[in-house]
Amino acid sequence: MSRSLRTAVSAVLTALACLLVPFGTLAAWAAYGLTDTRSYVTAMAPLASDPAVRDAVADTVGDGVARESGMSPLFTRDAVRSFTSTRAYRTAWDAGNEAAHTAVMRALNDERADRDDGPVTVDLATVTTPLKHQMTLDHVPFAERIPIEHTRVALLPPDDLATLRKGYHVLDVAGFWLPLAAVVFAAGGIAVAACRRRAITATALGTALGGAFLGLAVAIGRHLTLADLPDPAHRPAAAAVYDALTTTLRTAAWLLLGVGLTVAAATWLTRYVRAGRPPRRPRASATPAPAPPPEPTRARA
């Protein structure tokens, strides 16, 4: 293979690898981060103490309780806001997130996509049971008398399930193959390059550029998500949820940017360090060189 052809093939493989870096990272995050129930609950757990989230819960739950009981909304909001500072509330928060995520993932993994589906629901008993247990341990008065009712709450409409299942399966495949393809293309581009130092530098800079693009995409997605909310009062809570879910993705973007720039700088410095070294002297041979023959002299008369 000629030198020009090797350079062209290396450039194409490196460009493909750098192009797949942000998309592969995004797909892997969605396929293995958002779909794992334990990781999801862990990411959402700190939001139980977030002031914006607590205010949103107090307003939503308090208004619902006020409508059902006929009490003053101000009183019910204050009561719910006071409840959000207890350990029982944090237990209910984790249990609710776990139950909702489990129900959604069970529906997305259901292979019977051609049947007539109903809405994805979650049973409130999965939330009230640990809540009652925690309040009983905390010696809350009349906690043992809290009824455990099996009430179903809809999470996803049935019309969207088929589309969501197809998108989930595509994402599951892309989350594995896109990062693997990026690594294979990068390794191939470096292997066939006529100048491997230049290929490594280009791959590193492309990786850093992909990390920067990924971080920009996360920021733009945050702005668009908050702008589409119908109620501006819920934007602080939605921003806290978005930031909690994308923490791993933002960390990956910074990691790609930092590693790419570091490798590119190290490769560049190594080139100049080698160029500045003095030429090596030939090593002395162990066998002494033979002496030159004596020059002939003119005999004296």
C-alpha positions as CSV (number, residue, x, y, z in Angstrom):
1,M,0.0,0.0,0.0
2,S,1.4,3.4,-1.0
3,R,2.1,6.1,1.5
4,S,-0.6,8.4,0.1
5,L,-3.2,5.6,0.2
6,R,-2.3,4.8,3.8
7,T,-2.7,8.4,4.7
8,A,-6.1,8.6,3.0
9,V,-7.4,5.4,4.7
10,S,-6.1,6.6,8.1
11,A,-7.8,9.9,7.7
12,V,-11.2,8.3,6.9
13,L,-11.0,5.9,9.8
14,T,-9.9,8.6,12.2
15,A,-12.8,10.9,11.1
16,L,-15.3,8.1,11.6
17,A,-14.0,7.3,15.0
18,C,-14.1,11.0,16.1
19,L,-17.6,11.3,14.7
20,L,-18.8,8.3,16.7
21,V,-17.3,9.4,20.0
22,P,-20.1,11.8,21.1
23,F,-22.9,9.6,19.7
24,G,-21.5,6.5,21.2
25,T,-21.1,8.1,24.6
26,L,-24.7,9.4,24.5
27,A,-26.1,6.0,23.5
28,A,-24.1,4.1,26.1
29,W,-25.3,6.6,28.8
30,A,-28.9,6.2,27.8
31,A,-28.7,2.4,27.4
32,Y,-26.8,1.6,30.5
33,G,-27.3,4.6,32.8
34,L,-30.9,5.6,32.5
35,T,-32.2,2.0,32.2
36,D,-30.6,0.7,35.3
37,T,-33.1,1.0,38.2
38,R,-30.4,1.2,41.0
39,S,-28.4,3.9,39.2
40,Y,-31.6,5.8,38.5
41,V,-32.7,5.7,42.1
42,T,-29.2,6.7,43.3
43,A,-29.2,9.6,41.0
44,M,-32.6,10.8,42.0
45,A,-32.1,10.3,45.8
46,P,-30.3,13.6,46.5
47,L,-33.3,15.5,44.9
48,A,-35.4,14.6,47.9
49,S,-33.6,17.4,49.8
50,D,-33.5,19.9,46.9
51,P,-35.5,23.0,47.9
52,A,-37.0,23.4,44.4
53,V,-38.1,19.8,44.3
54,R,-39.6,20.0,47.7
55,D,-41.5,23.1,46.8
56,A,-42.9,21.5,43.7
57,V,-43.9,18.4,45.6
58,A,-45.6,20.5,48.3
59,D,-47.5,22.5,45.7
60,T,-48.6,19.5,43.7
61,V,-49.5,17.2,46.6
62,G,-50.9,19.9,48.7
63,D,-53.3,21.1,46.0
64,G,-54.4,17.6,45.4
65,V,-55.1,17.0,49.1
66,A,-56.9,20.3,49.3
67,R,-59.2,19.3,46.4
68,E,-60.0,15.9,47.9
69,S,-60.5,17.1,51.5
70,G,-61.9,20.6,51.0
71,M,-59.3,22.1,53.3
72,S,-57.3,25.3,52.7
73,P,-54.6,24.9,50.0
74,L,-52.2,27.1,52.2
75,F,-52.6,24.7,55.1
76,T,-52.1,21.6,53.1
77,R,-49.1,23.0,51.3
78,D,-47.4,23.9,54.6
79,A,-48.2,20.5,56.0
80,V,-46.7,18.7,53.0
81,R,-43.7,21.0,52.9
82,S,-43.1,20.1,56.6
83,F,-43.4,16.4,55.8
84,T,-40.7,16.7,53.0
85,S,-38.1,17.4,55.7
86,T,-38.6,14.0,57.4
87,R,-36.9,10.7,56.8
88,A,-40.2,9.1,56.0
89,Y,-40.5,11.4,53.0
90,R,-37.1,10.4,51.7
91,T,-38.1,6.8,52.0
92,A,-41.3,7.4,50.1
93,W,-39.3,9.4,47.5
94,D,-36.9,6.5,46.8
95,A,-39.6,3.9,46.8
96,G,-41.7,5.9,44.4
97,N,-38.8,6.4,42.0
98,E,-37.9,2.7,42.1
99,A,-41.5,1.6,41.5
100,A,-42.0,4.0,38.6
101,H,-38.7,3.1,36.9
102,T,-39.3,-0.6,37.4
103,A,-42.8,-0.3,35.8
104,V,-41.5,1.7,32.8
105,M,-38.6,-0.7,32.2
106,R,-40.8,-3.7,32.5
107,A,-43.1,-2.3,29.8
108,L,-40.2,-1.4,27.5
109,N,-38.7,-4.9,27.8
110,D,-42.0,-6.6,27.1
111,E,-41.6,-8.4,23.8
112,R,-45.3,-8.7,23.2
113,A,-45.5,-5.4,21.3
114,D,-48.2,-6.5,19.0
115,R,-50.9,-7.0,21.6
116,D,-53.4,-4.4,22.8
117,D,-51.5,-2.7,25.6
118,G,-53.0,-0.7,28.3
119,P,-51.2,2.3,30.0
120,V,-48.1,1.7,32.1
121,T,-49.1,2.0,35.7
122,V,-47.5,1.9,39.1
123,D,-49.2,0.6,42.3
124,L,-49.1,3.2,45.1
125,A,-49.0,0.3,47.6
126,T,-45.3,0.0,46.7
127,V,-44.8,3.5,48.0
128,T,-47.1,3.5,51.0
129,T,-45.8,0.2,52.3
130,P,-42.2,1.4,53.0
131,L,-43.6,4.7,54.1
132,K,-45.8,3.1,56.7
133,H,-42.9,1.0,57.9
134,Q,-40.6,4.0,58.2
135,M,-43.2,6.1,60.1
136,T,-43.8,3.2,62.4
137,L,-40.1,2.9,63.2
138,D,-40.0,6.7,63.9
139,H,-42.9,6.3,66.3
140,V,-45.2,8.6,64.4
141,P,-48.7,8.5,66.1
142,F,-51.3,6.3,64.3
143,A,-48.7,5.3,61.7
144,E,-49.7,1.6,62.0
145,R,-53.3,2.6,61.0
146,I,-52.3,4.0,57.6
147,P,-54.2,2.0,55.0
148,I,-52.3,0.2,52.2
149,E,-54.5,0.7,49.1
150,H,-53.6,-0.8,45.7
151,T,-54.2,2.2,43.5
152,R,-52.9,2.3,40.0
153,V,-51.4,5.5,38.7
154,A,-50.8,5.8,34.9
155,L,-47.2,6.6,33.8
156,L,-47.2,6.1,30.0
157,P,-50.1,6.2,27.6
158,P,-50.7,3.0,25.6
159,D,-50.4,4.7,22.2
160,D,-46.7,5.5,22.7
161,L,-45.6,2.1,23.9
162,A,-44.9,0.5,20.5
163,T,-42.7,3.5,19.5
164,L,-40.9,3.6,22.8
165,R,-40.2,-0.1,22.7
166,K,-38.6,0.2,19.2
167,G,-36.6,3.2,20.3
168,Y,-35.4,1.4,23.4
169,H,-34.2,-1.7,21.5
170,V,-32.4,0.5,18.9
171,L,-30.8,2.4,21.8
172,D,-29.8,-0.9,23.5
173,V,-28.0,-2.1,20.3
174,A,-26.4,1.3,19.7
175,G,-25.1,1.7,23.2
176,F,-22.9,-1.3,22.7
177,W,-21.8,-1.1,19.1
178,L,-21.2,2.6,18.6
179,P,-18.5,2.9,21.3
180,L,-16.9,-0.4,20.1
181,A,-16.9,0.9,16.5
182,A,-15.3,4.1,17.5
183,V,-12.5,2.2,19.3
184,V,-12.0,-0.1,16.3
185,F,-11.9,2.8,13.8
186,A,-9.4,4.7,15.9
187,A,-7.1,1.8,16.3
188,G,-7.3,1.0,12.6
189,G,-6.6,4.6,11.6
190,I,-3.5,4.6,13.8
191,A,-2.3,1.2,12.6
192,V,-2.4,2.0,8.9
193,A,-1.2,5.5,9.1
194,A,2.1,6.4,7.3
195,C,2.9,8.8,10.2
196,R,1.5,7.3,13.4
197,R,2.4,10.2,15.6
198,R,0.3,12.5,13.4
199,A,-2.6,9.9,13.5
200,I,-2.5,9.7,17.3
201,T,-2.6,13.5,17.5
202,A,-5.5,13.8,15.1
203,T,-7.4,11.1,17.0
204,A,-6.8,12.8,20.4
205,L,-7.9,16.2,19.1
206,G,-11.0,14.6,17.5
207,T,-11.8,12.9,20.8
208,A,-11.5,16.3,22.6
209,L,-13.7,17.9,20.0
210,G,-16.3,15.2,20.5
211,G,-16.3,15.7,24.2
212,A,-16.8,19.4,23.7
213,F,-19.7,18.8,21.3
214,L,-21.3,16.4,23.8
215,G,-21.1,18.9,26.6
216,L,-22.6,21.6,24.3
217,A,-25.4,19.2,23.4
218,V,-26.2,18.5,27.1
219,A,-26.4,22.3,27.7
220,I,-28.7,22.9,24.7
221,G,-30.9,20.0,25.7
222,R,-31.3,21.5,29.2
223,H,-32.3,24.8,27.7
224,L,-34.9,23.3,25.4
225,T,-36.3,21.0,28.1
226,L,-36.9,23.9,30.5
227,A,-38.3,26.1,27.7
228,D,-40.9,23.6,26.8
229,L,-42.4,23.4,30.3
230,P,-45.9,24.9,30.4
231,D,-45.5,26.1,34.0
232,P,-42.5,28.3,34.7
233,A,-42.8,27.8,38.4
234,H,-41.7,24.1,38.0
235,R,-38.5,25.0,36.0
236,P,-36.2,25.0,39.0
237,A,-37.4,21.5,40.0
238,A,-37.1,20.3,36.4
239,A,-33.6,21.8,36.1
240,A,-32.6,19.9,39.3
241,V,-33.9,16.6,37.9
242,Y,-32.2,17.2,34.5
243,D,-28.9,18.0,36.1
244,A,-29.1,14.9,38.3
245,L,-29.8,12.6,35.4
246,T,-27.1,14.0,33.2
247,T,-24.3,14.1,35.8
248,T,-22.6,11.0,34.4
249,L,-23.0,12.3,30.8
250,R,-21.4,15.7,31.7
251,T,-18.6,13.9,33.5
252,A,-18.0,11.8,30.4
253,A,-17.9,14.9,28.2
254,W,-15.2,16.5,30.4
255,L,-13.3,13.3,30.6
256,L,-13.2,13.0,26.8
257,L,-12.1,16.6,26.5
258,G,-9.4,16.3,29.1
259,V,-8.0,13.0,27.9
260,G,-8.0,14.1,24.3
261,L,-6.1,17.3,25.0
262,T,-3.6,15.6,27.3
263,V,-2.8,12.9,24.7
264,A,-2.4,15.4,21.9
265,A,-0.2,17.7,24.1
266,A,2.0,14.7,25.2
267,T,2.4,13.5,21.6
268,W,3.4,17.0,20.4
269,L,5.9,17.4,23.3
270,T,7.4,14.0,22.6
271,R,8.1,15.0,19.0
272,Y,10.1,18.1,20.0
273,V,11.9,16.3,22.8
274,R,13.2,13.7,20.4
275,A,14.1,16.4,17.8
276,G,16.2,18.2,20.4
277,R,18.4,15.2,21.4
278,P,22.1,15.3,20.2
279,P,23.1,12.6,17.7
280,R,24.3,9.4,19.2
281,R,28.1,8.7,19.1
282,P,29.1,5.4,17.7
283,R,30.1,3.0,20.4
284,A,33.8,2.1,20.7
285,S,34.6,-1.4,19.4
286,A,36.0,-3.9,21.9
287,T,38.8,-4.9,19.4
288,P,41.4,-2.1,18.8
289,A,41.7,-0.9,15.3
290,P,44.9,-2.0,13.5
291,A,47.7,0.6,13.3
292,P,48.3,2.2,9.9
293,P,51.4,1.0,8.1
294,P,54.5,3.2,8.4
295,E,55.2,5.6,5.7
296,P,58.3,4.7,3.6
297,T,61.4,6.8,4.4
298,R,64.3,7.7,2.0
299,A,67.4,5.8,2.9
300,R,70.5,7.9,3.7
301,A,73.5,7.4,1.6
